[in-house]
Amino acid sequence: MNADLRLIGRHRRLARLIPLVVVAGLIATVFALGLDRYATLEALRAHHGGLIAFIERSPGSAALAYVAIYIVLTALSLPWASLLTIAGGLLFGTALGSGLAVVGATIGSLIIFLIAGSALGEPLRERARRLLPPGRLERIEAGFRDNALAYMLALRLAPIFPFVAVNLVAALLGVPLRAYILGTAFGIVPGTIVYALFGAGLSEVIAQPTGGDLEVTIPTSLIAAFFGMAVLAIIPVLIKRWRRG
């Protein structure tokens, strides 16, 4: 009986790893097929005319295709979300491009959040327990769960935290699903709008006879603004802790 239970447990653990193996296989396929060569501003400029023509012929299909691509790239944790958001602003305009990007990024990050929580959550927790002082991880998890939405907003708003890392940390700490979805959906809005605005502005650059200069950077003032919004999101947590103290 005990042997059967151990075998069932082993099979369940292996089954949880299947989605992770699929993700790794898809990532390898993307690079093996050389699809990463399209993940540049130059490639976007080269195919701009054809993409616009497709959108004009089938706007609904184009929007769905854009969201689907965004979901896949985010779920695979490929580092091209910013470029894809810029493309959304360039092809669909700031408002629609931002909206489509938020939908795609939220769904894609939710997929990898669920996969990471199922396949890696417990092994990562066990490793963290060994590295941290006794009881520290449990206290961190409890504090994060008590203020999960505020923390998620702060992590999504602050530009220094990589999107993929936030997904994994949230899975490790057992962030409630509702807080994760809301924190992601609302927290990425400012940054998404900025990149979509940048993309919309590129339409004028691309329209120039020479194609224009695509070497443009996001102003540091906007990054500072993101930090300010992150601080605002964390203030309720600090006040709550101060009152408890």
C-alpha positions as CSV (number, residue, x, y, z in Angstrom):
1,M,0.0,0.0,0.0
2,N,2.8,2.4,1.0
3,A,4.7,1.6,-2.2
4,D,1.6,2.3,-4.3
5,L,1.0,5.6,-2.6
6,R,4.7,6.6,-3.2
7,L,4.3,5.6,-6.8
8,I,1.1,7.7,-7.2
9,G,2.8,10.7,-5.6
10,R,5.8,10.3,-7.9
11,H,3.5,10.2,-10.9
12,R,1.7,13.3,-9.7
13,R,5.0,15.2,-9.3
14,L,6.1,14.2,-12.8
15,A,2.7,15.2,-14.2
16,R,3.2,18.7,-12.7
17,L,6.4,19.1,-14.6
18,I,4.8,18.4,-18.0
19,P,3.7,22.0,-18.6
20,L,7.2,23.2,-17.7
21,V,8.8,20.8,-20.1
22,V,6.3,22.0,-22.8
23,V,7.3,25.6,-22.2
24,A,11.0,24.7,-22.4
25,G,10.4,22.9,-25.6
26,L,8.5,25.7,-27.2
27,I,11.2,28.2,-26.2
28,A,13.8,26.0,-27.8
29,T,11.7,25.7,-31.0
30,V,11.4,29.5,-31.2
31,F,15.2,29.9,-31.3
32,A,15.8,26.8,-33.4
33,L,13.5,28.2,-36.1
34,G,15.2,31.6,-35.9
35,L,12.0,33.4,-35.0
36,D,13.9,35.7,-32.7
37,R,15.2,37.6,-35.8
38,Y,11.7,39.2,-36.0
39,A,12.0,40.6,-32.5
40,T,13.7,43.9,-33.5
41,L,12.5,47.4,-34.4
42,E,14.1,47.0,-37.8
43,A,12.0,43.9,-38.5
44,L,8.9,45.8,-37.4
45,R,9.7,48.6,-39.7
46,A,10.4,46.3,-42.6
47,H,7.0,44.5,-42.3
48,H,5.1,47.6,-41.3
49,G,3.3,48.0,-44.6
50,G,2.1,44.4,-44.8
51,L,0.9,44.4,-41.2
52,I,-1.1,47.5,-41.7
53,A,-2.7,46.1,-44.8
54,F,-3.7,42.9,-42.8
55,I,-5.2,45.1,-40.1
56,E,-7.2,47.1,-42.6
57,R,-8.5,43.9,-44.2
58,S,-9.3,42.0,-41.0
59,P,-9.2,44.3,-38.0
60,G,-10.8,41.7,-35.7
61,S,-8.6,38.9,-36.7
62,A,-5.5,41.1,-36.5
63,A,-6.4,42.1,-32.9
64,L,-7.0,38.5,-31.9
65,A,-3.7,37.4,-33.5
66,Y,-1.9,40.2,-31.7
67,V,-3.3,39.1,-28.3
68,A,-2.6,35.5,-29.0
69,I,1.0,36.2,-29.8
70,Y,1.4,38.3,-26.7
71,I,-0.1,35.5,-24.6
72,V,2.3,33.0,-26.0
73,L,5.4,35.2,-25.7
74,T,4.5,36.1,-22.1
75,A,3.7,32.6,-21.1
76,L,7.1,31.5,-22.5
77,S,8.8,34.3,-20.6
78,L,10.5,35.5,-23.7
79,P,12.0,39.0,-23.3
80,W,10.1,40.8,-26.1
81,A,7.1,42.2,-24.3
82,S,8.2,45.8,-24.6
83,L,8.8,45.4,-28.3
84,L,5.4,43.8,-28.8
85,T,3.8,46.6,-26.8
86,I,5.5,49.1,-29.0
87,A,4.2,47.2,-32.0
88,G,0.7,47.4,-30.6
89,G,0.9,51.2,-30.4
90,L,2.4,51.4,-33.9
91,L,-0.2,49.2,-35.5
92,F,-3.4,49.8,-33.5
93,G,-2.8,53.2,-31.9
94,T,-2.2,54.0,-28.3
95,A,-5.6,53.3,-26.8
96,L,-6.4,50.0,-28.5
97,G,-2.8,48.9,-28.6
98,S,-2.5,49.4,-24.8
99,G,-5.7,47.6,-24.1
100,L,-4.8,44.6,-26.3
101,A,-1.3,44.4,-24.7
102,V,-2.7,44.5,-21.2
103,V,-5.1,41.6,-22.0
104,G,-2.3,39.5,-23.6
105,A,0.2,40.2,-20.9
106,T,-2.2,39.5,-18.0
107,I,-3.4,36.2,-19.5
108,G,0.1,35.1,-20.5
109,S,1.6,35.9,-17.0
110,L,-1.3,34.1,-15.4
111,I,-0.4,30.9,-17.4
112,I,3.2,31.0,-16.3
113,F,2.2,31.9,-12.7
114,L,0.0,28.8,-12.5
115,I,2.6,26.6,-14.2
116,A,5.4,27.8,-11.8
117,G,3.2,27.5,-8.8
118,S,2.3,23.9,-9.7
119,A,5.7,22.7,-10.9
120,L,8.2,24.8,-9.0
121,G,6.3,26.2,-6.0
122,E,7.0,23.5,-3.4
123,P,10.7,22.8,-4.5
124,L,11.4,26.6,-4.4
125,R,9.8,26.9,-1.0
126,E,11.8,24.0,0.4
127,R,15.0,25.6,-0.9
128,A,14.1,29.0,0.5
129,R,13.4,27.4,3.9
130,R,16.9,25.9,4.0
131,L,18.5,29.2,3.1
132,L,16.5,31.5,5.4
133,P,16.4,31.5,9.2
134,P,13.6,29.3,10.7
135,G,10.2,30.7,10.2
136,R,11.3,33.6,8.0
137,L,9.7,32.3,4.8
138,E,6.4,31.7,6.6
139,R,6.4,35.3,7.9
140,I,7.2,36.6,4.5
141,E,4.4,34.6,2.9
142,A,1.9,35.7,5.6
143,G,2.8,39.3,5.1
144,F,2.6,39.1,1.4
145,R,-0.8,37.3,1.5
146,D,-2.2,39.9,3.9
147,N,-1.3,42.7,1.5
148,A,-1.1,40.8,-1.7
149,L,-2.8,43.3,-4.0
150,A,-0.7,46.3,-2.8
151,Y,2.5,44.3,-3.1
152,M,1.6,43.1,-6.6
153,L,0.8,46.7,-7.7
154,A,4.1,47.9,-6.3
155,L,6.1,45.1,-8.0
156,R,4.4,45.7,-11.4
157,L,4.7,49.4,-11.3
158,A,8.4,49.6,-10.3
159,P,10.4,49.2,-13.5
160,I,13.4,47.6,-11.8
161,F,11.6,44.3,-11.2
162,P,11.7,42.0,-14.2
163,F,8.3,40.9,-15.3
164,V,9.3,37.2,-15.3
165,A,10.9,37.4,-11.8
166,V,7.7,38.9,-10.4
167,N,5.7,36.0,-11.9
168,L,7.9,33.5,-10.2
169,V,8.1,35.3,-6.8
170,A,4.3,35.6,-6.7
171,A,4.0,31.8,-7.4
172,L,6.6,31.1,-4.7
173,L,4.8,33.2,-2.1
174,G,1.4,31.8,-2.9
175,V,-0.2,35.1,-3.9
176,P,-4.0,34.7,-4.2
177,L,-5.2,34.4,-7.8
178,R,-7.5,37.4,-7.6
179,A,-4.8,39.7,-6.2
180,Y,-2.3,38.4,-8.8
181,I,-4.7,39.1,-11.7
182,L,-5.8,42.5,-10.5
183,G,-2.3,43.6,-9.5
184,T,-0.9,42.6,-12.8
185,A,-3.7,44.0,-15.0
186,F,-3.7,47.4,-13.3
187,G,0.0,47.5,-12.4
188,I,1.2,47.2,-15.9
189,V,-1.1,49.8,-17.4
190,P,1.2,52.9,-16.9
191,G,4.2,51.1,-18.5
192,T,2.1,49.7,-21.3
193,I,0.7,53.1,-22.2
194,V,4.2,54.6,-22.3
195,Y,5.5,51.9,-24.7
196,A,2.3,52.1,-26.8
197,L,2.7,55.9,-27.0
198,F,6.3,55.3,-28.1
199,G,5.0,52.9,-30.8
200,A,2.4,55.3,-32.0
201,G,5.0,58.0,-32.3
202,L,7.1,55.6,-34.5
203,S,4.5,55.8,-37.2
204,E,5.7,59.3,-38.0
205,V,9.3,58.1,-38.0
206,I,8.6,55.2,-40.3
207,A,6.7,57.4,-42.7
208,Q,9.8,59.4,-43.4
209,P,11.5,58.6,-46.8
210,T,14.6,57.2,-45.1
211,G,12.7,55.3,-42.5
212,G,13.8,57.6,-39.7
213,D,15.9,56.9,-36.7
214,L,14.6,54.2,-34.4
215,E,17.1,54.7,-31.6
216,V,14.8,56.3,-29.1
217,T,14.8,55.9,-25.3
218,I,12.2,56.2,-22.6
219,P,12.8,59.5,-20.6
220,T,14.1,58.9,-17.1
221,S,11.4,61.2,-15.8
222,L,8.8,58.5,-16.7
223,I,10.9,55.9,-14.8
224,A,10.9,58.2,-11.8
225,A,7.1,58.5,-12.1
226,F,6.8,54.7,-12.0
227,F,8.8,54.6,-8.8
228,G,6.5,57.2,-7.3
229,M,3.4,55.2,-8.2
230,A,5.0,52.1,-6.6
231,V,5.6,54.0,-3.4
232,L,2.0,55.2,-3.4
233,A,0.9,51.6,-3.8
234,I,2.9,50.4,-0.8
235,I,1.9,53.3,1.5
236,P,-1.3,51.4,2.7
237,V,0.9,48.5,3.8
238,L,3.3,50.7,5.7
239,I,0.4,52.5,7.5
240,K,-1.2,49.1,8.4
241,R,2.1,47.9,9.8
242,W,2.6,51.1,11.8
243,R,-0.8,50.8,13.3
244,R,-0.1,47.2,14.4
245,G,3.1,48.3,16.0
